[in-house]
Amino acid sequence: MNNQGSGDTLTPFIFSLFSILLSRILLIEIFLPMWTEIEMIGITYPISWGLNALCGLAYILVKKVKSAKNENIKKI
């Protein structure tokens, strides 16, 4: 597999958009009424970064499996 990028920019963009923007908004909407201190907003940042990292890792693994399957089909 090529180390210069996946060749697909839309899927990682959507993952980033969801995990960084939407997850922060949802977390703030859910937890702010229960925990009204400013630290709650700061906690949403590492949570959303972690979610983004997990989405990226899942994307890379799925892409790698599909690439391996395509190479095996080409060999046949």
QUIZI-V55935 format. One record per helix or strand. SS is the DSSP state (hx for helix, st for strand). FROM is the first residue (numbers start at 0). TO is the last residue. If there is no record, write none. Layout:
BEGIN
ss=SS from=FROM to=TO
ss=SS from=FROM to=TO
END
This chain:
BEGIN
ss=hx from=9 to=30
ss=hx from=38 to=74
END
